Amino acid sequence: MGSVVSLIEGKLGMSQAYLSLDEAEAPSMKQLALSASQITAVSGNTFTFKFNPLSYTLEKDSHWASAPQASAGEAPESSFLGPGARALRLQIFMDDSWNPVSGSIQPEIDFLMKCCDPTPESVTEGKPRPPYVRFGWGPNVLFKAYVSSVSVEVSLFSPTGTPLRATASISLTEVPETVARQNPTSGTPNPQRAHRVEAGDTLAGIAYRYWKDPNLWRAIAEVNRIDDPDRLVPGRELLIPEAADARLMG
C-alpha cells in the first residue's frame, strides 16, 4: 500500500495536513511521518490526511449598519460594527479502496461527523457545544475554529456497503484565540500571552524575547507540557506565563 500512496503523492504533490479536536495538541513531525503511508488516518483526537487541493476558499467579511431614509437621494451613512470571522472551505479526499477485504473510511467519516455533535463534557456542564477544532497545513494555514458544516459524498463502497472512497466538503468558522486565566492561588501559572511558533524558534529564544532571559525556557515547556524542547511545530500556539511565574518555575 505504501508504494501506491507514494505514487499518488508524487503525481499530485500531496502533503500532510491535520484536523485536531478541541484543543488537542498539534501532531508532531514524527506522528505526521508515521501516518504518511496512508491517505487518511484517525488517531485519538487527530485526523491526518494527504492534502494539496486545486483550490480552497478563505473568506472574511466586515459588518456595517446603515439607516436608509425614504427622502434621501444618495446612499445613507454607514457605521462599522466590526470584522467578521474567517471562514475556510476545503475538500478532503479519502480512499482505502486498495484494501477491499478489510478497508474502510468509516472512522474518518465518523470523525468528521463528530465535529458537529456536542461533546459529552459540554453536555455534563450544562453548556452543550460541538468541539473546537484546529486545522493545520504547513506553517501558514492554521487557526482555531468550529465546523459549521460537513458533507461527505461516497463514490466507492464494498458489496456490503462499507465506504471505501469519498470526498468530504468541510466549512470551518474561526473562533477567537483566548488565554484561560487561572487562579494564582491554585499553583498554576497565570498565562498572559500567546506566542505562535515560527520556523527556527527555540524555547530559549522565545524566553529571551519575552523576559530577556533564555534560561527561563523551562517555564514555557512546563506550561505547555512540552517533553522535547528541540521539537517545536511551526504554527502551534504557546502560552507565555507572567515573568514572575516564569522565574519561580525556572
N, C-alpha and C positions, 0 to 999 in steps of 0.2 A: 504494500500500500504506500510506503514511503516514497518509492520511485515514481508512482503515479502522481502523488501530491507534488513532488519536486518538479515533474514535467509541467503540471498545471501552473505551479508557482513561477517557473521560468518563463512560460509563454505569456502569462498575464501580469507578471510583475507584482504578484500579491505579497503583502507584508502583514505582520501580526497586529491585531488590534484587540481591544477587550472592552467588556461591559461588566462593571462590578456593582454589586448590590449594596445599598445602604451603608455607606462609609467603610466598606471593605477596603483593606489595604490594596493598593495597586499591585498587580503581579510583578514579581522580579524578572530580570532578564533571563534568569535560569528557568523560571516557571514558563515563560514565553517560549524558551528554546525547547523545553520538554513537550510542549503542545504543538510545536511547529510541524510535526509529522502528520497532523490532522487538519482537515479543512476547518472544522469546528470542534470545540471541546468544552465541557462543563465540569468545573471542579469547585465544589462548595458554593461560594457566593460569586464566583467569577466565570464569565463566559468568554473564551478566547476564540478568535476567528481570523481567517485569512481575509484581508481587506485591501483592495486597491480599485475603487469604483471608477467607472467612466465619469461620474459626477456625484456630488452630494449638494444639498441645499442648506445654506445657513442664512437665517432671516433675523432681523431685528427691526422693531418699529418704535416710533415716538408717539406719545399721546398728547393731543391738543383738544381744547374745548373752545367752542365759539357760540355766540348767541345771535342767530340770524334775526334781522328786523324787516318787517314787511315793507317799510318805506325806504329801506337802504338801496342805493343804486350801485353799490360796489360790495366787495367781499367784506364780511364782518371781521372785527378784530378777533384774534385767536390768542388763547393763553396756553403756554406749555405746561403740561401736567407732570411730565417725567418720561424717561425712556422705558421701553418695554424690555422684556426678557429675550435673550437669544433663543432661537428655535433651530434645531438641526434635524433634517430629514435625510435618512440614509437607507440603503438596502444591504442585507446580509445574505450571502449565498451559502446554503447548507447542503452537503452531499455526502452520503455514505453508501452510494449505490454499488461500489466495487466490493462490498461485503454483503451480498444478497441474502446469505443464510442468517446471520445474526446482526446485520447492520440496522441502524435506526437513528433518525434525527429527532425522535420524540423528546429526549431530555432537553435538547436545545429549544424546541418549541415550548415545552413546559416552562423552561426558564424565562423565556420572553413573555409568556402569558402571565407568569407570576409577578412580573413588574407592574401589572395593573391591579393586583389584588392587595387589600390591606394586610399589613404584616401582623402576625399574632401578637407581637409586643405592643403595637399601637392599639389593637383591639382591647387587650388587657388593661391598658392605661386609660381606656375610655375615649381615646382620640384616634379613631381609625384613619389610616392613610397608607397608600402604597409606599414601597421603599423608594428612597432617593437612589439614583444610580450615578456612576461616573464612567464616562466614555473616554477611552484613550487610544490614540493612534499617533505614534511618534510624539515629538515634543510640542506640537502646535495645535492639535485638536483635542482638547481635554477640558471638560467642565462638569460641574455638579448639576444634576437635572432630575426631573421626573419624566416617566414615559407617558406621553399623552395619548398615544395610540400605537397598536401593533396589528399588522395584517400579514398573515402567512399564506402564501399560495403554494400548495404541494403539487409538484409536477411529475413525481415518480413515487410509486409505492409498491410494496410486495403484494402477492396474491391474497394475503390475509389483511391487507390494509395498513401495514406498518409504513410510515412515511420514510422515504429514502432520499428524496431530493426536494428542496423547496427554496423559495426566495421570501425573505421577511422584509417588510417595509415598516420602519420604525420612526416615530416622531418624538424628539426629546425637547423639553422646555426647561430652560435654565432656572435654577433657584440660587439665591444669594449664598455666598460663602460666609458662614457665621462661625465665630470662635466661641465655644462654650466656656463661660467663666465659672470656675469652681469656688467653693467657699474656702478662703485662705486657711481657716482653722482645721480643714479636713486633712491637711498634709499633702494635698495635691497642688502642684504649682499652678499659678494663675496665668494661663496663656493670654497674651496680649495682642499678638500679631500673627499673621500667617506669611510664610515665605514659599513661593513656588520654585521648586528646584529647576535649575537650568543646567545644560550640558557643561561639565567641568566644575560644578560646585562640589565643595567638600564641607564636612561639618565644621572643621576648624575655620575655614574661610567664612562660613555663614556666621559663626560665633564672633569672629573679628568684626564682621560687617555691622552687627547689632550691638556688640558690647566692647569692641576694641580689645578683646582678649580671646585668642584662639584656643586657650586651654579649657574654656568652658564648653567645648563641643559635646561633652558627655551629657550635659543638661538637655540638649536638643535630642540626643539619642534616647535618653530615658523617657522624655515626654512623648516622643513619637514611636517608642518601642522599636527602635532600630537595633537589630542584633549585629549587623555587619556594617560598620561605618564607612567601608570602602565601596558599598553598593547603594548609590542614590539614583533613583529612577527619575529622569527628567519629566517635569510636569506634576510631580507629586507635591501636595501642599503640606508643609511642615509647620507645626505650631511652635511659636517662639515665646518662651516664658519671660516674665519680667526679669530684669537684671538681678534684683535681689534674690529671687528664687533660684536663678541660674548659679549664682555664686554659692548658695547654700548646697546645691546639688553637686557642684563641681568640686 
